[in-house]
Amino acid sequence: MVTIPTEFVRATRLTDLEILLELAVVLFQKDKLTLGQAARLAGMPQYKFQALLSSRDIPIHYDVEEYQEDLQTIKSLNL
């Protein structure tokens, strides 16, 4: 668990959710989180997170591991 001191949160003028969103974007850009992980951290569906990345001209890194993760998700949903 990471705690950000209130003074820093206030200085950003961002809500807690906006801070998580920005963190998710940066971690995705730095290849620290997959697309699915970053979307979950941001608290939004993956397609909306992809749209956000696109609006910021951030390319989507979609590799075999993420493809397999998506396949597992689809299988678990019994689609």
C-alpha angles and dihedrals in degrees: 000000000000121000120200113203112247093239090063093046091051092047091059092052086217128129120241089257092050090051090052090049093052091046090051091051094049094046090049092049090052091049091243093122132033120238091259094048092048092049091052091049089050089051095235139109114272094246091056091048089050090052090051091051090049091051087056093046091244112150119231115239104210113174137168093271092056091045090054090047089053091049090052090050091051091048091050090053090053093229 
